[in-house]
Amino acid sequence: MSFLLSKLETKTEVDEAIRSTEDVVLVLRFGREADHGCLQLDHILSKAAPELMKMARIYIVDVDAIPLYTKYFDITLIPSTVFFFNAQHIKVDWGTPDHTKFVGSFKTKQSFIAVVETVYRGAMKGKVMVTSPLDPSEIPKYELVYKDI
C-alpha cells in the first residue's frame, strides 16, 4: 500500500515538507518498503489519509535513503512515525520512555486517526507535547538500550 502514499526520497524533500506544511499535521513514516511491519502501517495510513485530508499530510521516508534523519530521530526500530506541526516537532506521551516517535504499527485506522486528531488539537493550542489517546495495550512495548561509546 505504500504506492498510495507520497514518498520523500531526499533530505531536501523532507526539509521542504517540514517547512512548507502549515496548519496541518505532517506525518512522516520512517521504514522500508519491503518490511512487513511497514506494509501493515502503510495500509492503515493509506486508508486513513482521505479522512484526514484537511488535518494531515502523510509521507513515507526510506530509512536507508536518508540516514541523516534516521540518526537524528534515533530510528533504530522500524516502522517509526514522527509528527510535526508548522515545522515544530510534536512529541506524544505514549507511556514509554521515548516521546519523539511512535514505534511499530497502529492497530487500527481509527487508532491512527485518534492520534492525529489529538496532535492537531494540541498543536493548535500551542502545545509541543500531547498525551496519547490510545489504550496502553495498543502501544508496542520495547526496551531502550543505551550503549556507551
C-alpha positions in Angstrom: 0.0 0.0 0.0 3.0 2.3 0.1 2.3 3.2 -3.5 -0.8 5.1 -2.4 1.3 7.4 -0.1 3.7 10.1 -1.2 7.4 9.4 -0.8 10.1 11.8 0.3 13.4 10.5 -1.2 16.0 13.2 -0.3 16.9 15.3 2.7 15.9 18.4 0.7 12.4 17.0 0.1 12.0 16.2 3.8 13.2 19.6 4.8 10.8 21.3 2.3 7.9 19.2 3.6 8.6 20.1 7.2 9.0 23.8 6.3 6.1 24.2 3.9 3.4 22.2 5.7 1.3 24.7 7.5 -1.8 24.4 9.8 -1.9 20.6 9.3 -0.1 17.7 11.0 2.8 16.4 9.0 3.2 12.6 9.5 6.5 11.0 8.5 6.6 7.2 8.5 10.2 6.0 8.6 10.8 2.5 7.4 11.5 0.2 4.4 9.1 -0.6 1.6 9.7 -4.4 1.9 9.3 -4.6 5.6 6.2 -6.5 6.8 5.5 -4.0 9.7 5.9 -1.1 7.3 3.5 -2.6 4.8 0.9 -3.1 7.6 1.3 0.5 8.8 1.2 1.8 5.2 -2.1 0.0 4.7 -3.6 1.8 7.7 -2.1 5.2 6.7 -3.4 4.9 3.2 -6.9 4.1 4.4 -6.9 7.0 6.9 -5.4 9.6 4.5 -8.7 10.5 2.7 -10.4 11.1 6.1 -7.5 13.2 7.4 -7.1 15.3 4.2 -8.0 18.6 5.9 -6.0 17.8 9.1 -2.8 15.9 8.0 -0.3 15.3 5.2 1.2 11.8 5.3 4.6 10.9 3.7 6.8 7.8 3.8 10.6 8.1 4.2 13.0 5.2 3.5 15.5 4.9 6.4 18.2 3.8 4.0 17.8 6.7 1.6 18.0 9.5 4.3 20.4 8.3 7.0 20.7 11.8 8.4 17.1 11.9 9.7 17.3 8.3 10.7 20.2 9.2 13.0 18.6 12.5 14.1 15.4 10.9 15.3 17.2 7.8 16.6 15.2 5.4 14.3 16.5 2.1 15.4 13.3 0.2 15.2 11.0 0.3 12.2 8.4 1.4 11.4 8.6 4.7 13.3 6.2 7.5 12.9 7.1 11.2 13.7 4.7 14.1 13.9 5.2 17.8 13.0 3.0 20.9 13.0 4.1 24.2 11.4 7.7 23.0 11.3 7.6 22.1 15.1 8.3 18.5 16.1 5.3 17.4 18.2 6.0 14.9 20.9 3.4 12.4 22.2 3.5 10.8 25.6 2.9 7.2 24.7 3.6 6.0 28.3 7.1 4.8 27.1 10.5 6.4 27.6 10.6 7.8 24.1 8.2 10.6 23.3 9.7 11.6 20.0 8.1 8.9 17.8 5.7 6.0 17.7 7.5 2.7 17.1 5.5 0.0 15.4 2.2 -0.2 13.6 -1.1 1.3 14.8 -3.6 -1.5 15.5 -6.5 0.1 13.5 -7.2 3.0 11.2 -9.3 4.6 14.0 -6.3 4.5 16.4 -4.2 6.4 13.9 -7.0 9.0 13.3 -7.4 9.5 17.1 -3.6 10.2 17.4 -3.6 12.7 14.5 -6.7 14.5 15.9 -5.0 14.7 19.3 -1.8 16.0 17.8 -3.7 18.5 15.7 -5.9 19.8 18.6 -2.9 20.1 20.9 -0.7 21.8 18.3 -3.5 24.3 17.5 -3.4 25.3 21.2 0.4 25.8 21.1 1.4 22.5 22.8 4.6 20.8 21.8 3.7 17.6 23.7 0.4 15.9 23.9 -0.9 12.7 25.7 -1.7 9.7 23.6 -5.4 8.9 23.3 -4.6 5.2 22.8 -5.2 2.5 25.3 -1.8 1.4 26.8 -2.4 -2.1 25.5 -2.4 -0.8 21.9 1.1 0.7 22.3 4.0 -1.6 21.5 6.4 -2.0 24.4 10.2 -2.1 23.8 13.3 -1.6 25.9 15.7 1.3 25.2 19.2 0.2 25.4 21.9 2.8 25.7 25.4 1.9 24.7 28.5 3.9 25.9 30.7 4.9 23.0 
